[in-house]
Amino acid sequence: MNVPTMANMMAAGETPEVLFWVGCAGSFDQRAQKITKAFVTILDKVGVKYAILGKEEMCTGDPARRAGNEFMFQMMAYQNIQILNGYEIKKIVTACPHCFNTLKNEYPALGGSYEVIHHATFLQQLIDEGKIKMKDGVEFKGKKITYHDSCYLGRANDIYEAPRKVLEAMDAALVEMKKCRSNGLCCGAGGAQMFKEEEKGTTRINIERSDEAIETGASIIAAACPFCNTMLTDGVKNREKENEVAVLDIAEIVAMSLG
């Protein structure tokens, strides 16, 4: 795939409409790389002029701050802000709610103010504008899909409708879990839990959440966060349901449906 970097674009005297912030998961995690590829496929198909920072992109510092290492967070944030401001970036789109929340709500206090959009909202806009065209005999028509609300997208930023509207545009039958929207249950990875050993307890959160998703009878669990994707995939595997239930990011679902 030919993905333009900010450095190359500036060298050619061009500026992108949006900067695609890939994030650590989207860059290094094998599963999340597929989400990145799916999103880039959509951007290419629709003709959105975008670029990534490539090797100049550092972690936003979200896990460091959540885990209590404020010094590390500020070091990472300042480095990123310097690069973003150096390129005069105005608009950022990312497929990770953790990156989204940090860039949107926590960078302005450190001198980095940008228009930050999560890919759920961005995809919804592209569908509303008629830029995303579905192929006939839509891939997901009538399929039962349940959507899992990411904490940093839902409760932290009040984005509940965009991902659901994207799924509805696929003609899918959307079924809700018992705990959804503002009452949604965390997948178990937020707040830097992804990177530490779990504490003693009777049930792992991701298994409880995956059970709830499986109970809906949906053949697809849709997520809009790479961490949620990992945790739900593990939960489905734990219940040995991976042949019946797929865990997909909304970008992958859209990419599969492109005309």
C-alpha positions, 0 to 999 in steps of 0.5 A: 500500500502506498501511504503518504507521509507528512514529510514527503507531502510537505517536501512536494509542497502539498498539504493533506485534508486530514492527518491520519493518526495511526496510533501504537496498536494500529502500527504494531499490533498485527490484528489492529494493522488490519483495521489501519489497512481497512481505513486506508483502503476507504480513504483511497477509494473515497479520494480523501487527501491524507497523510500519516506522520510515519516514524515521526509519530510517537505514542500519545502518552495515554497509557502512561498518564492512565497508569500515573506516569505524568512526567512520561505523558508530558514528555511524549505529548510535547514531542508530538505537539512540536511535530504537529504544530511544525507541520501546521496540522489542523485536522486529525482523524484516528481509529483509536478512541484512546488517541482520540480522547488524548489528542482532543481533550488533553493536548490543548492544555499543553499547546496542541489544539486541533480538530480531532475526529474519531473514524466512526464519526468520519465514516458516518460523514462520508456515508452521509455525503454519499462518498462511500458507495456500497456494492450491490448485494451488500455483504452484511445485509440482514446480518445480526450485528451487536455494537460494543461501546468503547468507554473513551468513545461513548462515556468520555466523548458522548459518541454513541450514534455515529458507529451505529449509523455506519452499521445501519448503512450496511443494512445490518440488523443491529441488536443491542446488548443489555449493557449498552450506550452510557450503561455499556460495560468496559472491555477490560483494557482501558485505563492502561489495564491493557498493559498490566497483570489483572488483579484477583477476582472471580470473572475477567471483565472481557469474558463477561462482556463477550458473553453478553455479546454472544447472548444477543445471537449476533454473528458479528461483534462490531467495535471501534477501538483496537483494545476492545477488539483484542479483549472481545476476540480473546473472550470469544476464543475463551468460549470457543465461539470464534467459528460462529462469531467474528469481532470486526472494527467498523472500518473493516465492515465498511471496507468489505462493503465498498462498491 
